[in-house]
Amino acid sequence: MPNPKRRHSKARGRKRRTHYKATAPTLMSCPNCNEMKPSHRVCPSCGFYDGKSIMQPKK
């Protein structure tokens, strides 16, 4: 298996990583209470997921 003969410089590694950017999480409105929540997660404000009550929300 081939291995690198020389070490890559810091600049070369950093140039490669310039496209790794953090993205904001996508949010959707809850169909039950219309609050914004992450998709495919239980709504933190009302506790519903997929039309069913999963948990009691924290007050």
One Martini backbone bead per residue (centre of mass of N, CA, C, O) as a GRO file, in nm:
protein
   59
    1MET     BB    1   0.096   0.037   0.024
    2PRO     BB    2   0.088   0.360  -0.018
    3ASN     BB    3   0.310   0.618   0.095
    4PRO     BB    4   0.419   0.900   0.207
    5LYS     BB    5   0.727   1.055   0.177
    6ARG     BB    6   0.602   1.330   0.272
    7ARG     BB    7   0.506   1.585   0.447
    8HIS     BB    8   0.249   1.782   0.489
    9SER     BB    9   0.169   2.086   0.499
   10LYS     BB   10  -0.024   2.309   0.662
   11ALA     BB   11  -0.136   2.454   0.411
   12ARG     BB   12  -0.241   2.205   0.261
   13GLY     BB   13  -0.440   2.110   0.479
   14ARG     BB   14  -0.600   2.383   0.499
   15LYS     BB   15  -0.694   2.395   0.205
   16ARG     BB   16  -0.867   2.135   0.224
   17ARG     BB   17  -1.049   2.258   0.481
   18THR     BB   18  -1.217   2.511   0.365
   19HIS     BB   19  -1.499   2.335   0.307
   20TYR     BB   20  -1.538   2.299   0.618
   21LYS     BB   21  -1.860   2.376   0.724
   22ALA     BB   22  -2.082   2.502   0.926
   23THR     BB   23  -2.424   2.430   0.978
   24ALA     BB   24  -2.735   2.501   1.009
   25PRO     BB   25  -3.004   2.384   1.139
   26THR     BB   26  -3.287   2.244   1.041
   27LEU     BB   27  -3.613   2.382   1.035
   28MET     BB   28  -3.949   2.329   1.160
   29SER     BB   29  -4.280   2.322   1.191
   30CYS     BB   30  -4.508   2.238   1.411
   31PRO     BB   31  -4.820   2.089   1.364
   32ASN     BB   32  -4.932   2.151   1.659
   33CYS     BB   33  -4.776   2.455   1.757
   34ASN     BB   34  -4.579   2.618   1.543
   35GLU     BB   35  -4.300   2.556   1.626
   36MET     BB   36  -3.967   2.543   1.615
   37LYS     BB   37  -3.796   2.246   1.484
   38PRO     BB   38  -3.636   1.972   1.445
   39SER     BB   39  -3.616   1.733   1.237
   40HIS     BB   40  -3.700   1.426   1.365
   41ARG     BB   41  -3.823   1.549   1.638
   42VAL     BB   42  -3.917   1.632   1.932
   43CYS     BB   43  -4.107   1.868   2.062
   44PRO     BB   44  -4.013   2.092   2.316
   45SER     BB   45  -4.300   2.245   2.364
   46CYS     BB   46  -4.521   1.978   2.333
   47GLY     BB   47  -4.423   1.657   2.273
   48PHE     BB   48  -4.455   1.598   1.969
   49TYR     BB   49  -4.478   1.304   1.735
   50ASP     BB   50  -4.649   1.209   1.472
   51GLY     BB   51  -4.926   1.295   1.639
   52LYS     BB   52  -4.787   1.221   1.918
   53SER     BB   53  -4.753   1.182   2.255
   54ILE     BB   54  -4.436   1.145   2.417
   55MET     BB   55  -4.404   1.406   2.608
   56GLN     BB   56  -4.347   1.622   2.862
   57PRO     BB   57  -4.302   1.937   2.888
   58LYS     BB   58  -4.103   2.179   2.995
   59LYS     BB   59  -4.161   2.467   3.208
   0.00000   0.00000   0.00000
